[in-house]
């Protein structure tokens, strides 16, 4: 059974729609990829004109999220909440959605015009909504 | 190799070949692990899978320290193969003899670590060789020979500490021999 098959068609459609609304209404969002903990793309949003990286980003996100979790576990900091990667041209926020069953991760890629604090807050809200949809 | 020297060794191979188990079998401390639930049970029927890396460490009697890194097994994580391979002096390539893809898997990972293969700093370890339908170790050796290379091929049970230590011992000998060849005048 492929990871997508863990979700009903209705749930997957609701998640895709939510990612699209998030991507279209938040400033600077280029990609949003929801991935299974083991690196399969579940759903994604891609801004018009952006090149497709969803599959690769899904695998990278699961690795980085797991490494973040290992870092906090080994240092006694409990669960990792998010990983933030800043670059000259923007930022990537990755976060685990532990409450979802199966566990999921979300990566949001934004350009320079995005404000990091807002990006993090918005990504966490997406995570809460996705977990709620997945549990329904 | 000198006393106090740290040697980086990579455990690689396809999903389910025993990389995490092999590192845990010999590491002095509980390894760092990045295992998550495996949702792709059609490919390999295994509950967990490594998506980042494994890390363990072994202090040898002669003062050398081995740093053991395990890679994810799936090709979609090949970016981690490159990252983890940086600075490695040797590779333990693990295979599962019961998979129909065993020889194709061998090719994938020999290609991925081509430079260490060229320097003959790779050992190949084949697990589950006594299971019904398992591929013969000799078939693996013949496949390697197509590359005009001779690499040691072992039949192993990576749950057994002595089996994994045998692999490490063989690999250290290869690394030493390679260093002697490249710097023949060094004392």
Interface residues (C-beta under 8 A of the other chain):
Chain A: X1 X2 X3 X6 X36 X37 X38 X39 X40 X55 X56 X59 X60 X62 X63 X64 X66 X67 X69 X70 X74 X102 X103
Chain B: X32 X33 X34 X35 X36 X37 X38 X39 X40 X41 X42 X49 X51 X52 X53 X72 X74 X76 X77 X79 X80
